[in-house]
């Protein structure tokens, strides 16, 4: 036996096995955790990684393969470009026919998208570099200061920083940006970005505190490198795990976040569904003290007494 994929990269997902041709096709993105590209290696383990497809197309690529892996429907998109669907012949990736260009939709979006979504790298120390995107308002002026609206998830189930059409409720966020906000999303460690096992495992036993610290550090780095970011006006919102991280941000970093929206959060993790929570936090019997320390409801109570807010401890 031999290892098929010995390089310094993550497999995002499997694609297809071409047994007759002797190839294993899979998705990876060794150089950019926000993208997804098709690659292949020989089944005998004797070859090196080979990227399939145009090297000048950043973004996200998906394929539906014929049984013999000779043909595929190829779908390509970016966060600002609607999907283009074509029939290609493999492995040379020759385009046989364009099936859907979405020309009308892309033309309309070009009128609506006043500024391309900006992908940035945020260096927060200790060798940690986080992916982020930022959407600017249509009348953006670099000499002005703008309030910031953060969209957060920050847990192991999903990334928000993806160069993919429709990712992270981007159309809604474009509307918010055009009201005069910088809309930003950051993927902290522990999200399923293809950045290695250490990146993903770092959140084990620390759902909440780690993401809160790194989201805050990323926001501060964004402001340090971009003087138009106004840290005196910062809002944050998220859904499910993102709702929990919105609460964590508000209650653990109140000096940085001034308003928050937490949609269906899980402020008492020991009451959340076991299949997710116990994978990363273990059971109450094993990690009772740690679980108690991560309860945002514990941080919430004094504030709730003033605001008379209610809480649903189990959201799914």
Residue, then its C-alpha position, 0 to 999 in steps of 0.5 A: x500500500x502507498x499514500x496517494x496524496x502525500x503532499x502538503x495540502x488538504x482534500x476538500x472532497x472526493x470527485x471520481x475514481x477512474x479505474x480504467x485510466x488509473x486516476x483518482x480525482x478530488x477537490x483541493x486548493x493548496x494555495x487558497x483556502x477560499x477556493x475549490x479546484x479539481x486535481x488528480x493523482x495516479x492510483x499507483x501512488x507513483x505520481x505527483x499532484x496535477x491540477x485539472x482545469x484553467x489555472x486563470x479561473x479563481x473561485x469554485x469549480x464543481x464537476x458531474x462526471x460520466x461513468x468513464x470519467x472522460x466527460x463532465x459537466x463543469x460548473x464555475x463561479x466566484x462570489x461576484x460571478x454567477x455560475x457558468x456551466x459547460x460540458x468538458x472533455x477530460x483530462x485536457x478540460x477542452x470545452x465541448x459546449x457551453x450550456x449556461x453562461x448566465x449572461x443576463x444575470x451577470x450583466x445585471x449583477x455587474x450593475x448592482x455590484x459597485x465594488x468587487x468583494x475584496x478577499x484579504x488575509x489577516x495576520x494575528x500573530x503566532x503564525x495564524x493567518x485568517x481569510x476574510x472578505x469585505x464588501x464596501x458601500x457603493x459611495x465608498x470614500x477611503x478618506x471617510x470612516x465607516x461602521x462595520x457589520x460583521x457576519x460570523x459563524x466561526x464553528x466547525x460546520x462551515x466556512x463563511x469566507x468562500x469565493x463561491x456564488x451565493x456564499x454567506x448570504x452575500x446578496x443580503x450583505x451587499x444591500x447592507x453595505x450600500x446603506x453605508x457599512x463595511x460588511x466583513x466576514x472572517x474565518x477563524x481557526x476551527x472552521x473547515x477551511x483546507x488549511x491542515x489538521x492543526x487549523x481544524x483541531x485547534x477549536x477542540x474543547x474551546x467552542x466559543x472562547x477561541x473564535x471570540x479571541x480570533x475574530x476580535x484580533x482579526x477585526x483589530x488587524x483590519x482596522x490597523x491596516x485600513x484607516x477607514x474602518x471605524x472601531x467605534x461603530x461595530x455590529x455583529x450577527x450570526x445564525x446558530x453557531x454564528x448566533x452563539x459567537x455573536x453572543x460571545x462577542x457581545x459579552x466577552x468583548x463589549x468594548x469592541x462590539x456595540x450591537x449584535x443579532x444572535x439568530x437561534x444561538x445555543x447559549x447553553x452548550x450542554x443542552x445542545x444536540x449531542x452529535x455536534x456538541x460532544x464531538x468538540x466539547x465531550x460530555x458534561x461528565x468529562x468536561x463539566x467545568x469547561x462547558x460551564x465556562x463556555x455558557x454564554x447564558x452565564x455571561x448573559x444573566x446580568x444583562x438579561x435582567x436589565x433588558x428582560x430578554x428570553x432564551x431558547x436553549x435548544x434551537x434545532 
